[in-house]
């Protein structure tokens, strides 16, 4: 399907597909097995040859996570195993909390409010719009930033 989309974009719109952003997600197998499956499919289907560079790059630089068995991010949201999604949301919530704490040094109330409302609140709201409520509640519990952001948003 990726090969077909890539070809259609090129033919119909003269657009190039950014292969450096492509991730291959294969759940429920080990990463070694996922690599084997990708290579086997490339060898069996010549139209998938353009994916060989992704396979080779994943072998050369495993940290890029091109061939992934836990889950990728798509437009800033995690897609994958429960553990992957939970770890992502928790990490983002903690990042937001740390950034909110850094704003305590700002003494101008209007400036402080605007930074919270238009910068930090939007980050949490984006997560909340795209994640199930139970996932958000699990990771927002106990964060100091959440009440601060809610309080400032309601004003």
N, C-alpha and C positions, 0 to 999 in steps of 0.2 A: 504494500500500500504506500509506503514512504517513497518508493521509487516512482510510483505512478503520480503521486502528488508533486514530487519534485519535477517530473517531466511536464506535467500539465501547467505548473506555474511558469516554467520556462517558455513553453509554447504559447500559452494564452496571454500572459501578462508581461513577458520578458523579465520576470523576477527570478532571482537566484535564491535557492534554499540554503540557509546558513548551516552547513553540516557540522560546524564546530559546536553548535548548540544542541545537537541531536543526542538523545539518550535512548538506550534500548533497555526496556524494563521486562524482565522475565521472572515472574514470581514463583515461589515454591520449589526452587532448585538452588544448588550451590552456585557460587560465581564461576567456578571452574566448569561446571556442567553448562551454565548459561553460555559461556564462551564457546564450548564445544557445539552447542546447538546453533549458535549464530554462524560459526564457520561451516558447519555441515549444510545449513540452508544456503549459504553463499555458494558453496561448491556444487550444490544440486540445481541451483537456479541462476543462470548467467545474468539475468536482469538485476540480481542483487549485488553484482560485483562492486558497485559504488559503496557498498557497506563495508567492504574489506578494509578500507582506510580506518573506519571506526573500530573495527576489531583489532587491527594492528596497533592503533593508538592506545586502545584500552590495555593491551598487553604491555606496551612500552611505558605507559603512565597510568598505573592502576588507580592512583588517587583522583583522577578525573571522574571516575565512576560512570564511564560511558555505557558499559554493559553493567546493568544494575539489577540486583535481586531483592532489594528492600524498598525501593521507590525513588522516583525522580520528583523534581519540582517542575510544575508547569504554570506559567504566568504567576510565579511567586507563591504557589500553593503546593503542599505536599500531596503526592498521590502514591499510595503504596500500602505497606503493612501497617497495622495498628501501631506497632512500636515506632516505626519511622515517622508517622504522622504525629504521634504524641511527642516524640523527641523534638521534632521541628517546631511545634506549637509552643512547647515549654521553652525552648531556646529563644524564640521570637518574643515571648512574653517577658522573659528575663532581660533581654536586650532593651525592650521598651521601658521596663522598670528602671534599669540602670540609667537610661537616657533622661527619664523624668527626674530622677534624683539629681542629676547634674544641673538641672534647671533651677535648683534651690538657690543658687547664688544670684539670680536675677532679682533685683529689688523693685523694679517698675512693675506694678500689678497688671497693667494693660499689656505690656510686652510679654510678661510671664503667661498671662491668659492666652494671648494669641499664639505663642509657641506651643503651649499645651494643646489648644484646640485645633490648630491648623497643621501641626506637625506630628505630635505624638498621638493624639486621639485618632487621627486618620489611619495610622498604622494598625492600631488595635481594632478599629472598625473594619478595616479591610479583612483582617483575619476573621473577625466575628461574622462578616457577611458570607464568608466562603467555607467556614468550618461548622460542623454540627454543634449545637449548643452544649451537649454533654462534653465534647472535647474541649471547648473553650472554658467551661466552668471548672473542669478538672485542673486546668493549668493556670487559671486566673485566680483561683482561691489562694489567699495568703499574700498576694502581691500588693505592695504598698501603692504602686502606681495606679491600679485600677480605680480605687475610690477617688484619688486625686483627679484622674481624667474624667470620671463621671461627674464629679462635683463641678469642675470647670466647664464641662460641656453643657450642663443644665442651666448655667447662668444666662 
